[in-house]
């Protein structure tokens, strides 16, 4: 079995850091947004990641943008789970 912790742990730390930085926004993804609205946000964050890579910015910035995409995808899954019957 391959140990991926060398890449997963820094990535999840980046996700947590972005969630903490945006915690003032609350958890509106749970009750105030639809999965479709959240998917639009995933696309917006993905576009920011694509631009960061295209412009060749600092790897830490790319990591932060990738964490934003992952966080939004996590919110879609959480929102969907809460609403799934």
HELIX and SHEET records of a PDB file:
HELIX    1   1 UNK A    5  UNK A   21  1                                  17    
HELIX    2   2 UNK A   23  UNK A   25  5                                   3    
HELIX    3   3 UNK A   28  UNK A   31  1                                   4    
HELIX    4   4 UNK A   35  UNK A   54  1                                  20    
HELIX    5   5 UNK A   59  UNK A   83  1                                  25    
END                                                                             
